[in-house]
Structure formats: structure tokens, C-alpha cells
């Protein structure tokens, strides 16, 4: 595990910690349905819609839910703007790379865009330059504490629902920041606030994800993350990392599909300082302590959600968010 150097972290240039994006914005989709159904500002769904509607690509590869095992996220390709919603919302677990490459092979004669987690971006760039010239755009979400599918099964057990009963599942359902929502085939619904399962990421954190330095879509054309601004809900951080990514965002703004505002690198680092510290240096001691306790499998059946909410609230207060973009001058 990387050692934490407080002096190096505090003295690091914000642009370096963010890997020098070309443009930095916060914003949201102008379509209320996308903004409400997305994880934050609905920008990811809006990008899928834009790429397909304006004939930038023929297919967009991203993560949706399995048509039969509806609790399980899978990579899929959407080919029309009406299907853009299939890829909406965050899916909080690690996805394997092989399904992406299979879809790239399947659509090797079509122009494609791929939404993929940051650790896959460099491999996708290599394939783009060597094998799949048809891959036009790579978009990546911010990625902090990625868990295994066991985390979803844990939440379903807490809800008293078997995976085969699931009709619909969402990790960010409802008003921002949303929460874990599950609906059964018989119409039963259960919802937990997001704070109730944020520590679940630490319970089921993969060893590889604990050591991974990639956070804000380094190397992608566009990177998207939550804008953690207190008292300002449903905004997305938008990093344009390449001229191609910048062209997409400017094109969407021109077509009145996005509302965006410039934000500084320093504000972004302060907004995401906890996750950036973890990814670029090491996990803070208090999170390491929580992780070492809650990852013990024998303890899982006895962990009350009230405790998880409390721990999550403390974590958010210590290391997440800024008060207001306009007033943040420290």
C-alpha cells in the first residue's frame, strides 16, 4: 500500500492531482427526466443521447442491468437515443474488462463510444490505436471505493429480497443523492438512503481497487463525477481531457443540452479531497481502521444500518464536499 505523505499531498499542484484536464466544469442536463434519473446531473445519459442523436457514433457501450438477472449489472451496447436510459445511473461494483472487448469485436464495423471505469482507460486507448480504430470516444466515471457483487447481495439480504425476485434495482434512486432501491416482481419495494450503504464499499472493497491510483478518468476523453457542493444538488463534475471530449461538451452546450459553469482545479480537489488522497497516496488511518473491522465476514449479519449511516456521516463531514463554489476562496 502507498505511504501517505501529508506534505506532498498538501503541497501538490491541484492540476497534477487531476492529471491536467483541458476543461473543468460542473453542470447538468437540461432535460429534467435525465437529471432526475441520473446519479447526479444526468450528464452521462445526456452524452449517450447526444452521441447517438447527432450521429457521432453508431453504438455506445456502457453498463446496464442484465435483462434476466435484473440485480446484476452487465456491459451492453445501445444503438438509439431512445435506449440511452438503459445506461443511466451509477452501478457500484467492479466490472470485468472482457465483456467490453467482446462488444468491441461485435461492433468492429461500427463507430463506438465506451463508458468504462478509470482502470480500463489506458487499455482501451491501446486497443483504439492498435485494433479498434472504430472506437471514437472513451468516457469514464470517477471511481473511489469499488466493491464486488457481494456488496449488492449483502444489501439484498438486508432488504430481505432474493436476487431472483428483483424486477428493478437502482443504486441512486430518488432525489439527490438517491439511495439503494429494489422492487420485486410482486410489487414490494425497499429503499435505503445512500449513507446506509457507503460503508458497504469498504466491507467488500477488492484488494486490487484498494491499490489502484486511478480516480478521475485519467486518459479518457471525458470524465464524470458527483459535484459535492453542499446545498447545491444534482450537479455533475465534467472534465474534458482531450480535444475530442471538449468538442462533445461544447457541442452539447451549443445545442442547449447542458448547463455548465467553470470550476477551478483547487475547488475540485477540495471537493473530492478524501477520495483523491486515498487514490493518489493512501487510505486515511480512520478508514483503514473501519475497513479492517467491517470486512470481517462473520460480522456482516450483525452490522446495523444505523451504525453504517453514522460512520458514513462522519466520513462525509471530514473529507467530502465544499460549501459553495462561489464562496470557496480559501
N, C-alpha and C positions, 0 to 999 in steps of 0.2 A: 504494500500500500504506500502511496506517496506521502512524504512527510509534509506537514503544514508549516510553511514559513510565513509567519504573520507579517514581517517586514516586507517580504517580497509581494505578498497579496495586497497590502495597503498601498505599496508604492508602485504597483503595476499600472501601466497605462490602460485606461478603460478600453481603448480601441484594440489593444493587444489581447485582452481577455475575451473580447467578442470576435476576434480573428478578422478585424478590419473590413466590415461590410461597406458597400458603396453608399447605401442609403439606410436610414433608420427612421421608422415611423411607428406610430400607434394609430389604429383605425378600426373600422368596422364596415360590414356590408350594408349597403343602403336598402337591401331587401330585408324586411323585418322577419320573414319566415326563416331565412338563413341565419340571421343574427340570433334568433331565439333558439333554433335547433342546433347551432354550432356550440363548440366548447366555450368560446369567449365572444369574439366579434363576428363569427361566421365567415371569416376571410378565406379559410381553406375551401369551403364549399363554393364560395364566390369565384375563386380561382378555377376550380374544376369547371364550373358553369361557363366562365369566360373562355377558357381554352377550347371547349367543345362548340360553344355557340358561334365564336368568331373564327372557327376553322384553323386554329393554331395547331391542333393535334387531332388524330382520329380516335385515340383511346387514352384514358387516364387510369393508371394502375395505383390502387391505394387499398386501405384496409376497411372492409365492411364486416358484416356478420354472415356466418355460414347459413345458407338457405334451409338446412335441415337441423343441424345442431346450433340453434339460434343464440346460445350463450357463448359461442366460440368465434372470436374474430378471425378472419381469413383475408388474404390478399385476393382482390378481384379487379377486373377491368370494367369500366363504364364507358359507353360509346355515344351517349347522347346527353344533352343538357338536362333532360327530364330525369336522368338517372344520377345526377350529381349528388342528390341527397343520400344515396346509398353509402357514400364515404364520409358523411357528416359525423362530427363528434370525435372525442378522444377515445382511444382504446388503451387502457393502462396495463399493458403487458408486452413482453419481449416477443417479437415475431422473427421467425427464421428467414434466411435470405433465399433459400432455394425456390420457394414459390414465386418470387419476383422474377427470377431468371427464367422460369418455365413460362411465365406470361410474356416476357420479352421475346422469347423464342416463338411463342404462338402468334404474336403480333409483330414479327420481324419485318413484315412488309408494310406496316402502318406507322405513322408518326405517333410517338407516345410521349407521355409525361408520367413521372413516377413520384408518388409521395412515399418516402421511406425514412426510417429513423436515422439519426445522425451517423451511427457507426457503420451504416451501409453506403454512405455518400461516396467515399473515395473508391470503393469497389465498383459502384455504378459509373463513376467517371472513367475508370479504366475500361469497363465494358463499352461505354459510349464511344471511346476513341479507338477501340480495337475490334469490336464485334457488332455493336448495335448502333450504327450511325443514325438510325431512325429515332433514337432516344433524344428528344429535343430539350426537355426540361426536367430538372430534379428539384423537388420541393421537400423540405424536411421540417418536422416539428421540433421544438425544444424538447429535450429528454433528460429528466433528472433521475428519479429512482424507479427503474424499470423492474417490474416483477414478473414472475412466471404465472402460467394459467392457474396454478394452485391458489393464487390470491383470489381470483374470481370464484373458484369453487368454495373457498372459505367464506366469502360474502354470501353466496347462495345458501350455504349451510346455516349461517346466522339468520338468513331470511326464512329458513325452513322450506326451501324450494329445491327440488331435484332438477338437475340440468335438463332432463328430457321434458320437463313441464314448461320450460321457458318459451314464451311466444315472442317477447320483446325484452331487450336488455340495453341499458344505456349507463355509461359511467358518469355522464354530466347532464342529467335530465333536469329540466325545470329552470327557474330563474337563476341567473349567475350567482355563485359559481356552479350551481347544479349539484346533483348527487347521484348516488348509485340507485338505479331504478330497475325493477324487474316486474314483468307482467306474465302471468301464466296463461295457458290455453283455456283455463276455466274462468279467467277474468280476475283472479286475485292479483293485487298489486302491493308491492312493498317498496319503500324508498328510505334510504339512509342519507343524511347530509354528507357532503364531500369530506368534511372534517372527520367523520366517523371512520373513514377508511384510508386516509392519507398515510397513517402509520402502517397500514397493511402492506404498503410498498416496502417498508423496512422489514416486515415479517417474512416476505417472500422475495427479497432482493437477491438477484442472481450474483454469483461471485464475479463473473465477467463484467457485469454492469457496475459493480462496486469499484472496479479498477479502471473503467472506461473514462477517458478525458473529454469525449465529445459531448457537447451540450446544446449549442445554438445552431445546429445545422451547418457546421463548418464545411465549406466547399460546395454547398448546394447553390442553386440559382436564387431561391427564396427560402428563408427560414421563418417559421411562425411560432409564437408562444403567447401565453397569457400576459396581459399587461396588468401587473399587480399594483394598481393605484387605488388606494383606499378612497371610498366614496365615489368612485367612477367605475361602474360595472360594464361588463361586456365590451371590452376593448381588446384588440389583438396587437401584439408586437409584430412588426413586419420588417425583416431585414432583407434588403435586396443585395445579394452578394456578387452578382455578375451583371454585365450589360443586358443579358437576356432576361434576367429576373427584374431588373429595373424597367425594361420595356413593358413587361407584363403589368407591373403595378401602375406605371404611368398610363398605359392603355386603359386599364380598369377605371382609373380616376377620370380620364377623359370621357369615358362612356357613362360616368356618374354611377358606377357600380361600387365604388369605395369612397368613404370619407377618411382622409388621413391627415395626420399632423406630425411634424418633425419632432424627434426626441433626441437628446444627446446620448452619447455613449456612457457618460458618467451616470446619468439618470437610469439608464438600462442596467448598468452594473449594480447600482444601489437597489434597484427594484428586484433583481434576481441574485443578490449577493450570496445567499445561503447555498443555492444550487451551484453557482459559479465557483464558490470556494470548494465545495465538495468535488466538482468535476476537474478543476484545474490544480487543486492542491491535495486536499484530503477531507474525509468526513469529520465534522466537528466532534469533540470528545463526548458531548451530551447525546448526539445522535448515534455515535458509535456504541455508547452505553445502552441506549434504548434498543438499538439493532441487536446487540448481543443477548439481550434479555428476551425480546419478543420473537426472535427467530427460533426459539426452542419449541419444537413441535408439540411436546407434551403439555405446554402451557396454553396452546391455542384454544381449546374448548372452554377455558375458564376466563379468557380475557373479555371483560365487559366493554361495550361500546362507549360507555361513559368515560372510562379511563382513556380510551383511544382519542375521543374528542378533546379531552383535557390536554393530553400530550400534544396533539396536533395544534391546538390553540396556542400553547406556549411556543411551539416551533414557529408558527406564523408570526407571532408578535416579535420574536427575537430576530428572525432572519429573512422575512419576506415582505416586500411591498414598500412603497413610498406614499407619503401623504397626498401630494398633489403635484402634477407635472409643472404647473405654472408657478408654484411656490417653492419648488425644490431647488434651492441655490446653495446648499451647504457645501 
